[in-house]
Amino acid sequence: MESQQQESPSPTLEDCLKLLKGERDEQRLAGLLLVTKFCKSDDLASLRRVYDAVGVRFLDRLLRTGMGKGTISGVTGENCDAYLQLSVTVLAAFCRVPEIAASEDMVLKIPLVLEIITKQSGSSVHEECFEFLYLVSSASEDGVMTLYKSGGMEVLASPISTYVEGSHLAKLAMKLVDLLLTKLSLETICNDYLSEFSLIVVQIARQFAVLHDAVKFEALRLLSDIFSTKNSAQLYEALRVLPDVSWSNCMRDGIVAILQNRVAPAEKLRALILAESMVSILGERWLIGQINLPNMKEPIPVDRCLLLVLEQSRIEVAVLLNELAYLKFEASKQSSSLDETILLKQRNVAISFSLVEKIVKLISEFGESEENIIDDDTFVKVINGLNETIGVVLDYLQDAKEHGQRKGDDLLASVRVIGSYLAETPLACKEKVSGLLDYMLFIEGVDEPSPFYSTCFLLPMLCQMTMEVEGCKVLVSCGGHKAVCDCLIKLIGQQSCMAEDDGSIFLACDTILNVLLKKEQVQFTLDESTLVNLLKALACWTEGTDDPTVVMMASSICTLVFDFTSEQALLNHPNIDQSTLSSLSRLIARSLSSSRQDILKDAKANSDLLEIVTAGYSRWASRFPHVREAVER
């Protein structure tokens, strides 16, 4: 008898199918239990046969019974959990067959499975639930939209989805987030679930920090895709105000781990995207902070992230600008378009440029502060790294100049990063800058009809440079004084003749004043068109404002410009009318009627401007009878 038992055959798939097709629930349950023991998850043909045999209605009843919402013969309340486990396990297995996963029956079960996750706290069934959700959601458009509309975001935002870092469940949760982002825009998700999505980002950040396997790189890719998406302002603000700031430390830990190890260049670029986003959210000081990495016996210096980000940005700038120069040269020779490749390189280099600008700002703040957050050695390393990077950018512009390229967002971005650095160190790379000034001032962005932003970016440097006669000569020799005048005219026009100022207007005014005050040493003239347009803009700027600084600044420039012309000459110009001349007359009269005491109350600089107006008026009053009449009235 013993030998007969040993020789009795094991149950076959056909035996299971007979049980599954039985009339009684007990037979079907027995069949499903047998299936889980010997039917392999990758045997899709067998899974399909089993699914067809058991039927959709029984699977639905089994799921609801496990949830305590239905009745299957032989199932009591005491063993509901076991049957819930069985139900979700077989559903997840069946959904490995794409046609089953995409079916309406499976899509309709998504809300039930989400309910199971939220109600079965700490349950071993969670992993199978997430497996089911991923397979069904990825199989059809209806699946992913049903997940989104049925509370999927709330579940993904809950600690359930990542209660064990690096677990299969956490990986599935990240896959579901990735899937949702491929079907829905970040703007839509943030409009509907901003709070939940910010918590999801925090959870992914923690995975990014603590894991050191393939999932770390998956988290890196997902985070960089999220942060590099347009219309991310809502998400940035939500993350900025989170009470728990530990996530930002996790981001720093993960970024440092990527940048200081040998990984593919594409991964390091993604790390820079994250670093740039973090600085945009939390400010430049985020680059300085405690770093926690496993297996590190010695504490990591708080400036490690700053140095790694700067070094990788320097490398990216050098590599990408070299590739851009080559691609542009090739594009000029070929009929085939390389535009997409060039645009991608330009977007990538913009990330590094942004980080360089932010590091310049950070170092500037430290230089002016008494805080000893970074030591002298680090300070020197940063300055050297910045100098080397700016040198590379200047070489790129020199090459572009030699090839006759003046229009391009990469060229404009190059001018911006140079302007940011030279605003803090105007004497850096002096010879290269002087040689390229005539080129940089007239660079245009792709969508610009004429140069404007390039001049704006250089204004801080130009303002400091023109404090010396030699600097004025350099600017005038390349026609830069006209470019600054044009820039001021446009800035005033953008302000809609209001005195609301972002700083650029007064930088342009100071630069023009510096040049005009040194006209005898520099020996230059203003062409009629620039002169007239500047006077009209200043008249517009000051109409209706009581700001004494605006009045005195505009009046001082008008006073010095009047040295180049006369009232009759202005009236003879087709673009100047009596109304404009009346506005200018009122402007001069207002500035001269201000008592010296009132001027001194506002600022010493205004008293210097009053002296300019007073001295200028005495020089040309006889040539401007209408102005003299307004002053004497």
Secondary structure, 3 states (H helix, E strand, C coil): CHHHHHHCCCCCHHHHHHHHCCCCHHHHHHHHHHHHHHCCCCCHHHHHHHHHHHCHHHHHHHHHHHCCCCCCCCCCHHHHHHHHHHHHHHHHHHCCCHHHHCCHHHHCCHHHHHHHHHHCCCCCCHHHHHHHHHHHHHHCHHHHHHHHHCCHHHHHHCHHHHCCCCCHHHHHHHHHHHHHHHHCCHHHHHHHHHHHHHHHHHHHHHHHHHCCCHHHHHHHHHHHHHHCCCCCHHHHHHHHCCCCCHHHHHHHHHHHHHHCCCCCHHHHHHHHHHHHHHHHHHCHHHHCCCCCCCCCCCCCCCCHHHHHHHHHHHHHHHHHHHHHHHHHHHHHHCCCCCHHHHHHHHHHHHHHHHHHHHHHHHHHHHHHCCCCCCCHHHHHHHHHHHHHHHHHHHHHHHHHHHCCCCECHHHHHHHHHHHHHHHHCCCCCHHHHHHHHHHHCCCECCCCCCCCHHHHHHHHHHHHHCCCHHHHHHHHHCCHHHHHHHHHHHHHHHCCCCCCCCCHHHHHHHHHHHHHHCHHHHCCCCCHHHHHHHHHHHHHHHCCCCCHHHHHHHHHHHHHHHCCCCHHHHHCCCCCCHHHHHHHHHHHHHHHHCCHHHHHHHCHHHHHHHHHHHHHHHHHHHHCHHHHHHHHC
